[in-house]
Amino acid sequence: MRPRGLVDTKLLSVSALGAVVIVFAGAAQIFSSASTPPRRGEPVVILSPHWEGIIKEFSWGFADWIKQVHGLEAHVEHLDVGGGTGTILRYIESEFRAKRDSIGVDVLFGGGDAAFRYLAGKGWLARTELPRHLKAALAADIGGQEIHDPAGYWYGAALSGFGIVWNRRIASRMGLSESREWRDLTNPRLYGWVACGDPSSSGSVRMVFEVILQAYGFDAGYATIAQIAGNVAAFDEGGNSAARNVATGQSACGLTIDFYGREQVAACGEENVGFLLPRRLTVITPDPIAVMKGAPRPALARKFVEYVMSPEGQKLWYLKVGASGGPRRYGLHRLPVLRELYGAGLPTAVEGNPFTWAGGFAFDAALARRRSRILEDLARATILDVHAELRAAWRAVIDAGEPPELVKEFGRPPCTLDELLRLAAEEWPDPSLRASRLAEWSRFAREKFASVRNKALGRVRGG
């Protein structure tokens, strides 16, 4: 029996191949012109989850800016520890446990405000004062969300939204309309066709999960994430993997941060790839920069932060490649935090002004911070580590016609929100208690998915 909701991959081969040709042709054009940034003068060493284009554009721009403005020779050295924000955080924690005073890094550049709030709380960031004229030009918040740390330990360098990227050709072949909200990705016809990065290694994916939990409420949000995970073929490391897989036709749609989605739209063309921010179901957050505690070159580190926050640095995010003051070779497709750039008649690569966008649900940043670590562990124990069992159960539920009671059981979390917050405060600081609870959650998930699958298969056989 052919599983209900599945689409013959042969029908999609033409559209997928077309997307592959488009995206790789664009990539070849971009990377063929790449070169090593000039390496003159003193280095500023940065840790960053940003992709190559951002690192190179800000490296080139900083070298020019510091010479023109300060008469100094300097260059950027990127310490690549592999992986995304989660990997970088684990590296920082490990290094500070061993070295305490300095880990040999000057600047942390990018990774989402939750990571920076955590590091500031641990005392691993250095307070940085921006020049008065720059600080005066910065808005304090957007939609009630802080853009910068009031004490000066980090500054939002760019703004990020979280949304859905679609391969329009594949969606058309599958007879699906493009999704407008997160729940659309639970559609059983998308089984095996949803792309998502690994939330344990990608800060942007963790933020998407947090947004879903707050947009729908904890119980319904967790159930939504579980059903989306059922449609995911595999969780790939890195937050940019989902948009890339959609563009190359490996997936029909995916969850991604805005600039990864816009990057693929620009590379593939709007007729092939689309991106949207779910209306009133997403949030705009800062993507910060900070000087590290014990930075070997603190004065140069502060100048790099100053450059990124200056009009010259902010334009790199926003302008088209080749525009005056814009990026040289890599379109970054991001939203600046410098409000004065919006509506200034500049040749921008991104449309719209986030400071004027209508607000959505009331996102609770304090709640997100309280449960950030435990939610990562919850996703690991009950979704990622048991993904094979989860997918098998979801397939069986689909084949059984999605009985409401089995759909409900499939999406049941292992605890209530109140219990989760209590565990975050009482058990998670203790490694042994945390490990015990994670083992309990893993058993819960495996038993739940086995039970759901068996009940669903029983319905199929009896039906």
N, C-alpha and C positions, 0 to 999 in steps of 0.2 A: 504493500500500500504506500503511495506517495504521501509523505507528511503534509498535512494541511498548512498552507501559507508559504511553502517553499517555492522558489523560482528557479527554473532551469538555468544553470550558470552559462550554458551555451548561448542562451538568448542575450546574455549580457557581454559576451566576449568582445563584440565590435565596439560597444561604448567604452568598455574598460580599456581596450587597447588604445582607443582614441585619446582617452584621458592620460594614459601612460606616455604616449608620444608627446602630447602637449606639455605635460609637466616636466618631462626630462629634457625636452628641447629648451624650455625656459631655464632649467637648472644649468644646462650646458652653457648657455649664453652668460649666465651670471658667474659661474665658477671659472670659466675659461679666462676671465679677466682678473681673477684674484691675484694679489701679490702680497708679499710679507710687509707688514707695516715698518716704517723707518725705525731704527733702533739706535737713536742717538741719545747721549747723555744718561742721566740717572733713571733707573726703572721705578715704576710704581706697579707693585704686584697685586693683581686682583683675582678674586674667586668669583665665578659667575656661572649661572645655569643658562645664560643667554646663548643663542646660536652664533655661528661664526660671523654672519653679516653684522650683527650688533657690535661684537668685539672689535672687528676690523674698522668699522666706521668710526667708533668712538676712539680707537687707537690713533687713527690718522688725524681725526679732528683735534684730539688733545695735544698731539705733538705740534700741530700748527698753532693752536690757540695759546699754549703756554709760552711759545717763542714770541708770538706777536704781542701778547698782553703783558707777560712778565719777563721777556728776554731770556728765557731759560731753555736749555735742551733737556728733554725728557721723553720717555717712551713707556708704553704699557706692556707688561708681561702678564699673560693669562696663565694662572696655575690651573690646569685641567685635571680634576680628580675623578672625572667620569660621572655620568648620571646627571640627575636633575637636583632640585632643591633638597630633597630628602637625603640624597647621597652627600651633598655638600654639608648639610647640618651634622650628619654623623661624623664626617671628617673633622669639622671644627670641634665638636665635642671630644673626639678622641685626641686631637692635638692639644687642646687646652688641659685635658686631664694629665697629659705627659709633660707639658711645658709651662703651663700656668700663666706666665707673664706675657708671652708673645708666641705666635705660631708662624711668624715670618710673612704674614699677609698684611697688606696695607688697606685694601678696600674689598668689601662685599658688594657686588653689583647685581641686583635683581634677585627675585625669589618669592615675592609676595610678602605682605605686611605681617602675617602671622609668624613667619620665620624670624623677622626682624624684632618683633615684640618679644619673642621667646629669647633671642640672643641678648637683647637689651636687659631683660630680666635676670639673665645669668651673669651680667656684668662683662660681657665679651665684646661690647661695642664702645667706641670712644665718643664722647660728646663733641659735636662739631658745630661751630658758629659760621653761618654763611655771612658774606658781606651784607651790610644793612640794606642796600638797594635791591639785592636779590630776594632777601627774606620778605621785604615789604611787598614784592610783586606776587608772592605766592598766596593762593587761597588756603585757608586753614582746613576746609573740608569740602566734600562733594556728597550731596544727598544725605548729610548727617554723618558721613564716614570721615574720620581723620585722614588727611593726606600726608601729614608729617608728625613726627613725635614732638609733643610740646616741649620736651626737655632738650631736643636737639640731637638725640642719639641716632636718628635716621630720618631721611627725607624721601618722600615719594618722587621717583625720577620720571615715571610715566604712569598712565592710568590704564587699567585693564578691565575688560568685560568678559563674560563667559557665555558661550552660546553653542550653536549647532551648525556644523558644516555638512553640505549635501552634494553628492554627485548627481547633477540634474539629469544626465542621460540615463543613469541606472534607475533613478526614481521614476522616470517616465516609462521605462521598459517594465518596471514592476507594477505600474499603475497606481503609484502612491503620490499623494500630494506632499509637498515639502512640509516638514514638521514645523509647528509654531511654538511648541512648548515641550518640556522635558518628557512628559508622559507619552508623547507621540513615539518616542524611541522604544516603548514597551510593546509596540505593535508586533504580534507574533509573526507577521509576514516578513519582519526584519530579522528573523532568527539567523544568526551567523553573518549578518550584514552591518552590524554596528561596530564602530571603532572607538577604542578608549585606551588611554595611557594607564600606567600603573600608579595608583594613588600613593603607594609607599615610596616611590622615587620621584614623583612629580608633584610639586606644590600646586600647580594650576589645576591638576585633576582633583586633588584633595579639596580645593576650593570649590570646584564644580559640585562635588558631593555635598559639601557644606551648604551651598546655595540651594540644592534640591531639598535637603533636610529642612531648611528654614522656610522655603517657599511653600511646601506642602505639609509641614509638621513632621515630627520625628517618626511616628509609626508609618504614615503614608509615604513619607520621603524615603524611609529605608526600604519599603516594599517596592517603590519605584526604582530605586537603585538596583535592587535584587533582580527585578524583571529586565531592566536594561542589561545587567550583567549576563542574564540568560541569553540575550541576543548577541553578546560580544563573543567573537570566535576566540580571541586571546587578548590578554592585557599586555601591551607592549611597553617597554621602558621608555620614558621620555614623554613630555607633554605634547611634543610636536608630531608624534607618530600618528595620531588619529587623523589629523588634517591631511597628512601625507598619504595615508592609506586610502582615504576617500578620493583624493585627487588622482591616484593611480588606478582607481577602479577596484581595489581589493575590498573596499567597503562602500556601502551606499550612503552612510551618514556617520557622524561621530560627534563626541563632546570635546570641545576645545576652547582655549582662550582666544580672544578676538584676533590678535595679530597673526597667529598661525592660520586661522581661517582666512583672513584677508590676504595673507601671503599667497595662498593657493588660488584664491579668486583672481588675483593679479597675474599669477603665472599661467593659469589655465583658461582664463576668460569667463565672464559672467554667464555665458551661455552653457558652460560646462559644469561649473562649481558655484554654489551659493553659500552664503553665510548669514546667519541672523542671530540677534540677541532675543531670547524669548521675552515677549512683551510682559512687563511687570513681574517677571519671574527670574530676574537676574540682578546683579549688583555691580557697581563700578568701584574698584578698589585700587589702591596705590601699589606700584611695584618699586620698592625702595632701593636706596643706596646708603652705605654707611662706612665710616672709618672703623677698622678693627682695633680692639684693645691691643696695646703694645705694637702698633704699626711701626715697622723699622724706619719708615720715612714719613713721619706724621705730617710734616708741612706739605710735602708733595701729594700725599693722600688727600689732604683737605683741598688742595688745588684741583685735583681730579673731580672731587665732589662738586666744587664750585663750577667747574666747566660743564659737567653734566646738567647742573641746574640752571645754567646761564641761557640766554636766548640762543646763543650759538649751538650749545649742546642740545637744547630742546627741539630745535628745528630739524635735527637729524632724524628724530622719531617720525616727523610729521610731513616733511616735504617730499616731492617726487625726486627720483634719482636724476642728478644733473642740474636741478634747479639751483639758483644762487643761494648758497648757505645750506643746501640740502646734502643728502648722502651722495657719495661718489659713484658707487657701484651696486649697492644693495638697498633695495626698497625695504624699509623697516615697518611701515604700515601701522604705526602706533600713535596713541593719543598723548600729547604732552600735558604736563601739569601747569605749565605757564599759561594762564588764562588769556593774556593779552594776544597770544598768537591766533586765537580763534576769531574769525571774522575780520582778519587783517588783510584779506585779499591775496593770500599767499598761494602758490601752486602746490596744493596739498595732495597727498596720496590717500588720505582718509577723509571722509565726509562727516559733517555733523559736529556739534558742540556738546560734549557730555555735561557741561555745567548747566545746560538749558533743557536736558532731557527730563521727561516726566518721571516722577519717582515710581518705584514698584512697591514690593512688600517691605515691611520694616525689618531690615537686616540687622541682627544683633551681633555686632563685632565682639563684644565682651563674651557672649556665649560661645562664639566660634573659638576664641582664644582659650576658654576654660576646657573645651573638649577636643582641642586640636589633636593632641597626641593619642588620646584614647580612641578617637574616631579612626585614625590611621590603623591602629591595632584591631579595631572592630572590623574594618574592611578586610584586613589581612586574614583574620581568623575565620570569618564567616562568609567571605566572598572569594578572595583571591586564592587562598590555600585549598579551598574546596570547589574550585571553579568547574572542574570536570563533573563532579556530582551535581552541582547547581545546574549546569547546562543540561545534563541528562534528565533531571527532574522537570525543568522548564519545557524540554522537548516533549516529555510524556504528558504534561499538563496541556500543551497545545494540541497534541494528537487526541486527547480526551475531550476536546471542545471547550477548554478553559472553564471547568466547573468553578463557580464563585468560591465555594468553600476550600477548594484546593489552591486556587490563586491566593486566597487569604492566608492559608497555612504556609504556602511557599514564601510569602513576603514577611512572615512574622519575625521580628527582631528577638534577640536572646534576652533582652532586658528593656525596661521602660526608660524614658528620658531621665526621670528623677533618679533611678538607680544608676544610670550611666554617669551622671554628674557626681553622685556620691562616690562611686568607684574611682572616678578621676581624682577626687580629692583625698580619699582614704587609702586606696590600695595601690594606685599607680606609682606613687613614690617608692614603694617597696618592691624590688625586683622579683622576690619570690612570690609575693601575693599576685603581682601582675602576671607572672608566668602561669600560676595556677589557674587564674581566671581565663587566660587565653586558651589553655588546654580545655577548660570547661566549655567555652564558646565554640571551639572547634568540634568537640563531640556533639554539642547541640546541633550545629549546622549539618554535620554528616548524617546524624540520625533523622533530622527533619527532612532533608532532601531524599534520603532513602525511603522514608515513609510516604512522602508525597508522590514519588515516582512509582512505588508499588501500588498505591491506591489508584493513580491515574492509569497505569497499565492494566489494572484489574477492570477499570471501566471500559477501556478499549477492547479487551478480550471479551467482556460480557456484553458489549454493545452492538 
